[in-house]
Amino acid sequence: QVPLAESGGGSVQTGGSLRLSCAASLRTLSMYSMGWFRHVPGKEREFVGAIGESGTMTKYAESVKDRFTISRDNAKKTVYLQMNSLKPEDSAVYYCAATLGRLTRASTSWKIYTYWGQGTQVAVSS
């Protein structure tokens, strides 16, 4: 069973919005901090944002701060990425990822995440 599964990607125009969802089949999602990353072919995987186990702490990349919001519903085992004011440079495959424990300074690094989804494509046209 795939531990994480993203959905909600699609094509939008500049300035539009999308909400990505990450459904988790992990036994106890509340034990995991969750991250969102994005990847464009030919570039490194990029940190987008992360949320702590309880949802009270978040951190974001400067490029998306004030435009993107991460939230989670542990009872539904789902994490969300609300993306507003989208720009063409936000186009990428977006991945959610899970790491056991609380949010730390290292949470911006993809290397600490144990579980990954298959990704969902976001395309923003100008």
C-alpha positions in Angstrom: 0.0 0.0 0.0 1.3 3.4 -1.0 1.9 5.3 2.2 1.2 8.7 0.7 -0.9 9.8 -2.2 -1.2 13.3 -3.6 -4.1 14.7 -5.6 -5.4 18.0 -6.7 -2.9 19.0 -9.3 -3.9 20.5 -12.6 -3.5 23.4 -15.0 -4.3 27.0 -14.0 -3.6 30.5 -15.2 -1.3 32.9 -13.4 -3.0 34.2 -10.3 -5.1 31.1 -9.9 -5.4 28.7 -7.0 -5.1 25.0 -6.4 -5.4 22.9 -3.3 -3.3 19.8 -3.2 -4.2 16.9 -0.8 -2.0 14.2 0.6 -3.8 11.2 1.8 -1.8 9.1 4.2 -2.1 5.4 5.0 0.5 5.6 7.7 -0.7 4.1 11.0 -0.5 7.2 13.1 -0.1 10.3 11.0 0.0 12.5 14.1 3.5 11.2 14.8 4.9 12.6 11.6 5.9 16.0 10.4 4.9 16.4 6.8 6.7 18.2 4.0 5.8 19.4 0.5 8.5 19.5 -2.1 8.5 20.2 -5.8 10.6 19.1 -8.7 11.2 20.3 -12.2 13.2 18.1 -14.5 16.8 19.2 -14.6 16.6 20.9 -11.3 17.0 19.8 -7.7 14.1 18.9 -5.6 12.9 22.0 -3.9 11.5 22.5 -0.4 8.1 24.2 -0.4 6.9 23.9 3.1 6.4 21.7 6.1 4.1 21.2 9.0 4.7 19.8 12.5 2.8 16.7 13.9 0.0 18.7 15.5 -0.2 21.3 12.8 0.6 24.3 15.1 4.1 24.8 13.5 4.8 25.5 9.9 7.7 26.7 7.8 7.8 27.8 4.2 10.3 28.5 1.4 10.7 32.2 0.8 9.4 31.8 -2.7 6.0 30.6 -1.6 5.6 32.4 1.8 2.4 34.4 2.0 1.0 32.6 -1.0 0.9 28.9 0.1 -0.5 27.5 3.3 0.0 24.0 4.7 -2.6 22.5 7.0 -3.5 19.0 8.2 -6.3 17.0 9.5 -4.9 14.1 11.5 -8.3 12.5 12.0 -8.7 12.3 8.2 -5.1 11.5 7.7 -4.8 14.2 5.2 -2.4 17.1 4.6 -3.2 20.0 2.4 -1.2 22.6 0.4 -3.3 25.6 -0.5 -1.6 27.5 -3.3 -2.8 31.0 -4.1 -1.5 33.6 -6.5 0.2 31.0 -8.6 3.0 31.9 -10.9 4.5 30.1 -13.9 7.6 29.4 -11.9 5.4 27.3 -9.5 4.9 24.7 -12.2 6.4 21.4 -11.1 5.5 18.0 -9.8 4.6 18.4 -6.2 5.3 15.7 -3.6 4.3 15.2 0.0 6.6 13.4 2.3 6.6 12.2 5.9 9.2 12.1 8.6 8.8 10.8 12.1 9.0 13.4 14.8 8.7 17.1 15.2 9.5 19.9 12.9 13.2 20.9 13.0 15.7 23.0 11.1 16.4 20.0 9.0 12.8 19.7 7.9 13.7 21.7 4.8 15.9 18.9 3.5 14.3 16.1 1.5 16.9 13.7 2.9 15.2 13.4 6.3 11.9 12.2 4.9 11.1 8.5 5.0 7.9 8.3 3.0 7.0 9.9 -0.3 4.0 10.1 -2.5 4.0 9.6 -6.3 3.6 13.3 -7.0 1.0 15.4 -8.7 1.6 17.8 -11.6 0.9 21.5 -11.3 1.1 23.6 -14.5 0.7 27.4 -14.3 0.3 29.2 -17.6 1.0 32.9 -18.2 
